[in-house]
């Protein structure tokens, strides 16, 4: 069995192993990491032999750490990343390059249609009717996008939203509210098969699924990192945030909104940002938490998006995979039956 993990911001960890009578056997760790002393490699391998295939990650980590020499130095990887690679081997996880990725890039759509397309395309990938997909969004109008479990009244000033023509919608994923306007954000979704994140915890899958975009941003000269659980951050502040949902089929819906530019005054009028949240971030306003891509890159938004697409394509490959007529029809019906209803928007008042 073979498992791989590219450590976000680190090195490639590879584990090959056999299973005999429900226990790990002939474990072989490799990769482009750095490890001292040399004998630490065999110590890690030996520590994992005999572990039950049902072992939780914590048990694997304890075995690895317990087997390491006292003077061992692991650079570019960790005991936790080795444990994840083991679990990916056992679950026969796939890699990015094992799939033919499809690209959806279209003109502006309404906020409600975006919500519905996310659900439909994730379901299509889960059913095997569509290949794993990267979708770039364009917004036709301003909106507040609530997380699946947020309170409408606690998060949004509805009078201000109505006055400013800002629609309020709710997505299927958790996380915090987003304020978007046409041309002011860069938003994308990944629709991936469960095998891509097999053997990972949900927390581990967030930086794993966005490591490619951090690589592209670094290529643009930005000093960026992943701030757990789900923020893309820089020295100037937050650039964007991710949210994720595992569908009934096991398929993964993972989407990210990054700020390109920001109307701080309008954001401050529409969103009610809790004082405790701002205090925890050490800032006085939601707008001051954000450091937009326009300022950091100096590039036109269209150029940033093209760099993201080309960065993904160069790493994993991309073919055109536009939304089909059937998918379009299903999404339109889902807007009417779910996303445009008061029952959905006000599920948490």
N, C-alpha and C positions, 0 to 999 in steps of 0.2 A: 504494500500500500504506500502511496506517495502523497505527501501534503506539503503545501507551500504557503508562506506568508511573507509579503513585503511589509516590513515594519514601517508604519507611517513616519517619515522623517528619518528612517534608519535603513537597515540592510535586509537582504533576502535571507529567510530562514527556510530550510528544506529538511523534511524528515521522511526517511524511507523506513518501513518496518514490516514485520510479519506478525501474525497472530497465531498462537498455539494454545489450544485449550482455554480460550477466553482471556489470554494474557499477552502482553506485548513481548515480542521476541525479535532478536536481531535488529535492534534500533540503530539507525545510522543518521546522524545529524551532519548537515553540510550547509554551505552558504557563503556569501561574500562579507560576512561579519568579521570582527577581530576578537580574538580570544587568547588570553594568556593565563597560565602556562600551556604549552602544547598538550600536556596530558589531561587537561580539563575537558577536552573533546571526548575522550574515551570515558572519562568519569561521568559525563552527562549521559552518554549512551548506556552505560552500565546501570545508572540510577533508574532508568526507565524500564529496563528489562524486568518482566514479572509483574508490572502494573496491570491491574484488571482493565479490560476495555471499557468498563463502565465508570472508571475513575473520574471524579470531578476535576476541573482545572486546578482547584486549590491543592488537591492531593498530588497531582503531577508536579506542580511548582514546588511543593515541600520535598518531594523526592529529588528534584533537580538541585535545589539549593543544598539539601543534605549531602549530596554526593560531590559537590564542588570542593576543590582544595581551598583552604582559607585565603590564599593569596590570589585566587582567580579574579580576572577582570574581563567582563563582558562588555564589548563596545559595539554599538549599532544594533543590539538585540538584548533580550532579557530572558530570564527563566519563564516568564509569562508568555512570551512570544513562542518559545519552544513548545510549551504546553498547548498553545493554540494550534501550532503546526501539526502536533500529534493528533489532536482532535479532528483537524481537517483531513488528515490522512485516513483516520478511522471512518469518517463520514463520507469519504470519497468526494471531497469538495472539488469544484471546478475553479479554474483561473479565468482572469479576464480574457486571455487570448484563446480560450477554449470555445468562445462564442462568436458568432457573427453579429455585431452590434448594428442596429438600425438607427438612423437619424431622422427625427421629426423636427422640421423647422418651417414654421408657417407665419402668416400675417397675424395681426392682432385678433384676439378673441375676447369675449366678455369674461369677467371674473367667474361667473357661474359655469360657463362652458369649460373653463380651465379646471375647475373643481371636478366636474363630471369626467372630463377626459383622463384625469389622473386615475380615477377609479377604473374606468373602462380599459385603458391601456395596460394597467397592472394586471387586471383580470385576464386580458388576452394573452399576456406573456405567461401567466400562470397556467393557462389552458393549453399552451403550446401553439396557439394560432398566430402568434407574433413572436419574432425574435427579441432578445434583450434590446432595450431601446434607450437612447438618449433623446430627450425632447427639450428644445429651447422655447421658452414662452415669450409672447408679446401681448401686452395688456391693451385693451381698447378703451379702458376708462379707469378712473381712480377707485381704489377699494381698500377697505380694511379686511384682511383675511384672518379670521379667528382660528385659533387652535381648536381641535375637536372637543376639548373639555373646558374651555374658558367661558366665563360668564359674560353675556353681552353687556349688561349694565355696568359691570365692574371694569370692563376694558374699553368701552367706546362711549364718547359723548355723542349720543344719537342726534341731538339738536344741531350740533356743529357739523356732523357728517351730512345731515340733510341739507343744511344751508350751503355747504361747500360742494355738494354733488358727489359725495363719496359713498359708494355702495358698501354694505356690510354683508359678508358671506362667511360661511364656515367650511373648513376643509375636513378631510377624514383623518388627518394625522394630528398628533398632539403638539405640544409646544406653545410658543407665544404668538401674540398678534403681530401682523405685518401691515405696514402702510405702503401701498404701491401706487404709482402713477405712470402713465405711458412714458417710456424713455428714461425713467429714473431708477430702474432696477435691472439686474441680470438674474433671471430665474431659469432654473433647469430642473428636470426630473430624470431619474434613472428608474427603469422598470427592469428588475433583475430576477433570474430564477433563484430558488432557494439554495441551489448548490454553490452559488458564488460566495455566500456568507456561511456555509455549513461549517460547524465547529467553532463559530464565533459567538460571543455574547452580543446582545444588541448594542451595548456600549462600545465594544470593540469594532462593530461593523460601521459605526459612524465615521471615524477617521479613515478606515479602510476604503470606504466608498468615495470619499472626497480627497484621497491622497493625490489623485491625478490633477485635480483643480489647484491644489496648493502648489504642485509642481509647475503648472502653467503660470500661476501668479508669480512664483519665484523667478521664472524665466523672464517675466516682465519687469523684474527688478524689485519686487516687493519682499519685505521681510515679514512672512506670515507663518502662522502656526494654527493648530487646532486647539481650542480651549474647551475642555470637557464641560458638558457632554456634547454640545452640538454647535458651537460657535467657531467661525473662521475669523481670526483676530490678527491684528497687527499692532505695532507700537503706538499708533494713533488711536486705536479703538477697534470696535467690532466692524468687520466688513459685511458679514452675513451670518445666517443661521440655517441649520438643516433640520428637517423633521422626517419621520420614517414610520411606516406601517407595514406589518407582515399581513398579507392578505390570507383569506381562508385557504387558498390553494398553496400557500407557502411563498408565493412570489413576494418580492420586496419592492415597495414604493418608497423611494428616497428622493426628496426634493430640497432644493437650496434656493434661497433668495439672497442676493448680494446687492448692496446699495451702490448704484453708480453715481447718483447725485441725490440730494435730499432737500425738501422744503421743510426745514425745521419748524417754522411757525405753524404751518398747516398740520404737520404731524402732532405738534403739541396741543393743538386745538381738538383734534379728533380722538387721539388716544388718551386714555386715563392710565398713566403708568404709575403703579404702586410705589409709595415712598420707600417701602422696605426693599423692593427690588433695586431702586436707584441707589439707596444707601449701601447695599451689598456690592454694587459696582463702583462705588466711590465717586459718582458723578451727580450733577444737579438736575439734568434733564435727559430725556431719551435721545434727543438730537445730538447731544454732546457725547453720547456713547458710541456714535457711528463715525467711521472715517471712510468716506465714499471712494470708489474706484476712480472717479474722474479726477479727484485731487491727487490720488496716489500714483496713478499711471500717466496722467496727462494725455491719454489716448481717447479718441472718439469711442462711444459705446459700441458701435458696430465693429470697430477694430478689436475691442476686447472680446466680443462674442466670437469673431472669426478666429482669434488666437485660441480661445477655449476649444472650439470645434477641431481645429487643426492639431491642438495638443492631444485631444482625445484620440483623434484618428491616427496620429503617429505612434501612439502607445498601444492601441488595441484594435485599430481598424474601424471603419464606418461605411455603411452603404445606405443609400436613400431608402426610407421606409415610411412614406407619408401616411397620414390617417386615412383609413379606407372608408368607403361609403357606409359600410356596415357599422364600423366603429363610430363614425359621425352620427349616425341615426341612434345608436344606443346611448351615446352621450347626451344627445338632445332630449331623448325620452327621460334620462336620469335627471336632467335639470328640472323637468316638470314634476317628476314623481318624488324627488328628494331634495335637491340642493336649493331650489327656489321656494320651498315650503316653509311656513312658519314653524312647523313641527321640528324641522331640522335646525333652522337658525336659532330657535329659542329652546333647544333641548337642554341648555344650561342658561337660565335667565340671569 
